[in-house]
Amino acid sequence: MANIKSQKKRILVTARENAKNNSIRSTVKNAIKKFNVAINAKDLETAEKLYPVTVSTIDKAKSEGVLHINAASRKVATISRSLEALRAEK
């Protein structure tokens, strides 16, 4: 345990920031999972509705610094490819 007052404060602040970042990461993962469930079920209508919501969630995480810019771009590109593949299939 820390002995210095500023160290004690940093421990509390870091714990709070970690909890917030973990919550945002979880939200992104859940949005991607919902989108992938729609893709795997070959439900084009639901996938098209979930696509902007998922991209928005990823972009918010990127802007808050939770996700690296390239990681966010990779996730968006992956879901875009899967949506386009489903559109081409139908």
Buried (B, 14 or more C-beta within 10 A) or exposed (E): EEEEEEEEEEEEEEEEEEEEBEEBEEBBEEBBEBBBEBBEEEBBEBBEEBBEEBBEBBBBBBEEEBBEEEBBBEBBEEBEEBBEEBEEEE
